[in-house]
């Protein structure tokens, strides 16, 4: 049985960030990923300005700078009648970026490999056992590690296998596709009768289109969007649910949940990648600190992870309201057209440095 210091399940931004830092610090690190990279991911494809500090710390910024992308300069909110409010985003050297997850995630995990992490693609986790060390079975092989990090998304296999996955409402679903369009460098968030849609330029002549609605309205909303933007059967749609879910607190020693596996972030906020990177970095710090204080691992991570999300959950509730009660949201947006100060505040929080 092969043994490692750290075993990370999931090679997305959270897992890649944790793997980069633990491997760079000299810990033997294995990442198991069920998919084969590069792969598409349901996401708004927006990189928050706050993420640049973490990317600099990881040492991956030069790689990201070379990827196809689009600098997003303003955000537009559109009500049910088509009336809009526009706000310019902060003019920063490294501002909000539209970037395809297929490229972004590939660059991050390649960087983790260059730091010494071992990554195995096409390896779904089939069994998890907790003893003196963690034992994880995948594709007929069992690997062992002192620390287990679950970075395997909102439907975490690790949480399900350990029976830690919470009861979750599936009152909304997200759908996403890309289409060719010479759109301006901006983000559009538009209320529709079924929920809301988001558009973002991501470079390469492509636009990211996301829809959020109730599951029962998904097919009608997809058809409506297909007609709105002239899409064809060649455009591949992906879907994801749940969009909100209770946070998962690990009940076992030397186990940490990070990224969407820990807490799901509302797509409207555009902060999912930032939170994934930051939680991955926090997990790595907690693991490295555990070398001198093993008992403090869970306490340190839980405290700092909680601080990361504090005062942010109200944004999730606003976005949920936009889907479940679009007419109320439309009235709210109309009032904001008369007094845009609260919406400017929201924009400054969502797209902050």
N, C-alpha and C positions, 0 to 999 in steps of 0.2 A: 504494500500500500504506500503510495507516494504521499509525503507529508510537506506541508507549507506552513509558514507563519500566518498568512492571511489568504482566505478564500473569498472571492467576490463573485456574486452571482448577478450577471448583467453587465454589459459593456457600453451602456449609454453614457451620457455626460457625468452622472453621479459616480458610476462604477469606474469610469476612466480616470476621473479626478482622484478618487481614493487610491486606485492602483498606481497612478503616477507618483503620488507622495509616499506611499508605503514602500514601493520598489526603490525609489530614489534614496530612501533612508536606509536601505540595506535589508529590508525584510523580504523573504521569499514570498512572492505574491502570484496567485493564480486567479485568472478571470474565466468564468464559464459563461458562455453566451449561446442561447438557443438558436439564434438566427445566424445567417451568413452575411458578413458585411462586404461591400456597402449595401445598405437597405434603407428604404423609405420609412418614415415614422410619422404618425398622425401628430401634427404640431402646427402652431402658427408660424413657425420658421422665423421667429424674431429673437434677436439677441439683445438683451437689456444692457444699457451702458454700465450698470453695476457689475456685470460679469467680467469686464476687462481686467479689473484688479486681480481676480482669481486666475484668469488666463495668463496674466503676466507672471503670477506666482508659480503656476504650473510650468511656465517656460514654453507655452505652446502658441503664444501670440503671433510670432512670425509665420507659423504654418497657417493660421486662420486668415492672416492678411493676404495670403496668396490664393485663397479660395474664391470662387465666383460669389458675388454678394451685391447688395444694393444698400446704400446709406439712406435711411428713412428720415425724412426731414419734417414731416408734419403728420398729424393724425386728424381724421375727419369722423364725426359722429353724425349719422343720418337717421331721421325719424321715419315713421311709417308713411308719411306723406312725401318723403323725398327731400325734406328740408334739412340742411346740414349746418353743423358748427365745426369750424376748423381751428386747430391750435398748432402753432409751430413748435416742434420739439427743440430741446436745448441744443444750441449750436456748439458741439463739442468735437474735439479732435477724434475721439472715439465715441461716437454716439450710438443710437439705435441702428441695428443692422438687420437687414433681411437676408437670411442665409439658409440654404437647403440642408436639412438634417442629415441627409444621405452623405453630404460632403463633410459637414461639421463633425459628426460622430466618428466618421472614419479617421479624420485627422487626429482627434483626441485619443482614440485607442491606439493608433500607430505610435503616437508620442509616448503613451504608457509602455508600449512594448520596447521602445528605444531606451526607456529608463530602467528596463530590466524585468518588467512584468511578463509573465507567460499568459497567453490568451488562447483559449480553445473555442472556436466557433462551431456551430452546429451541435452543441452539447446541452440539451435540456436537463434540468435537475429532476430526478425521478424519486429520490429518497433522501431524507435528512435525519441524521441521528445525533443525539447530544449525549456525550459522555465526558471523559476527562478532556477530550478534544472533540471537535466537530467532524463528522463523517458524512460525506455527500456522495451519492451514487449518480452517475450519469453515463449513458451509453455502455453499460456493462462494467464500468470501472468505478471503484470507490477511492476517493481522495480524502485526506485528513488535514485539518488545519486547526490552529489554536483559536483564531478569530474568524468568524463568519460574518460577512457583510451582504445583506440582501439589497441589491440595487436592480431588482427585476420588475420594476414598474407597478402600476396601480393594481394589477391583478396578480401580485406577487405569488409565485409558486412556493417560495420558501415559507411565507406566512400561511399558505393553505396547507402545506405538508405538516407544519408545526401546529396547525389548528389555532393560529393567532389572527386569521383574517376576520375583520369585523363584519357584522351585518351591515349591508350597504344598500342604499336606495338606488334604483336605476331609473330615475325620473327624467334623465336627459342623456342624449347621445351626441357625440361629435363626429362629423364627417369631413373629409378633406380630399382635395385633389390639387393638381398643378395644371395650369394651361398657359399657352403661349399668348403673351399680350405685352405691348409696349406701354405699360402703365407708368404713371408718375411715381416718384420715390416717396410713397406715403403709406400709411395704414388707414384703411376704412373699416369702421365698425357700424353696421347698419341693422336697424330693427326691421324685422319682417313679421308677417302674421303668424308664422310658425316658430319664431325665435329670433336669432340674430345671425348675421354672417360677417366674416372678417376677410379682408383682402390685404395682401402685402406683396410688394415687389421684392423678389429674392435674387435678382440678377439673372444672367443667361437668357434674357428675354422671357422670363417666366414669372407668373403671379401665383401666389399661394391663395387658395380659396378654402375657407373653413365654414362649416355650418354647425350650429348648435340648436337642438330642438328636443321635443319629447320623442321617445322611440316610435310612437304611433304615427308621428308626422314625418318621419325621416324620408320615406320614399317620395312623398309629395313635395317636400322641401328640396330634395335632390333634383326632381324633375323641374321645379320652378327655377332653380339655379342653373340647370342645364340650358333652359330657354333664355334666361337673362344674359348669359355669357357666351352663348353660341357653342356649347360643348357638344361632343359627339360620343358615340359608344366607345371610342378609343381612349377616352379619358378614364383612368382608373381611380375609383373612389376607395378610400379606406375609412373605417369607422372605429370608434373607441368608446368604451363606457366602463366604469362610472366616471363622471366628471367631477363629482365630489364624493368624499368618503371619510369616515372617521380616521383619525391618526392611529397608527399601530405602535404600540409600546412593546418592546421585546420583553419577554418574561423569562429569558434564559441568559445565563452568563456568557460573556464574550460574543454576543450577537447584537448587531446594529442594523437598523433599517434606514436607508437613505433614498433621496430622490422621491419619485412618486410612490415607491414602495412604502415610504414612511408617511407621507401626507400628499394628497393630490391638490394641485394648484389649478385654479380656474383658468381656462384658455384665454379669456378676455384680458387678463392682466399682462400677458406677454412676459411673465417672469419665471416660467417653468424651468428654462435652462439655467438661469441664475441660481434658483433654489437647488437644483440638482447639483451643480458644481459646488456650491457652498456647503451643502450637506455632506458631499463626498469629502471635501477638505476637512470638515469638522470630525468626520469619522476617522480619517487618517490621523488627525491630531490626538484624538482620544486613544487610539490604538498605540501610538508611539508613547503617549504619556503612561499607558498601562504597563509599560516595561518597568517603570519605577513604582507605580501605584496600581496594581492589578484590580484592587477593589473599587477604584474610582472610575473605571471605564464607563459604565452605564450612567452614573450620576453626572459626570462631566458632559457626556454627549447629550443626555436628555435636557440638561439645563441650557446648554448653548443652542441646541436645536430648537427648543421652545422659544428662546429669545429671537431666533431668526424669523419666525412666523408671527411673532406677537404684533398686534395692532394691524394685521394684514387681512384677517379673515373676513372683514366687512366687505372687501372688494369681491370676494367669492359670493357673498350673499346678494350683492347688487346684480351680478351677472346671472345668478340663478333666477332672480326676479324677472330679468329681461326675457327669459324663456317661458317661465310658468305664467307670467302675467304681462304680456307684451304691451297691452293697452295702458296699463298703469305706468310702465316704463316709458311709453311714448309721451304720456302727459308730463312725466318727470323731465324728459328731455326737452319738451316744449317750454317748461318753466326755466330750464337752464339756458335756453336761447335768449331769454329776457335778462337773466342774471348768470353769466357763465362762470363766475368765480369758483363755485364748488367743483365744476367740471375741470377747470384749470388746475385746481388742487389735486383732483384725482389723477389727471394726466401727469402732473409733476411727481406723484407717488409711484405710478406705474412705470414711468420712464424716467428713472432717477439715476444720478451718478453716485 
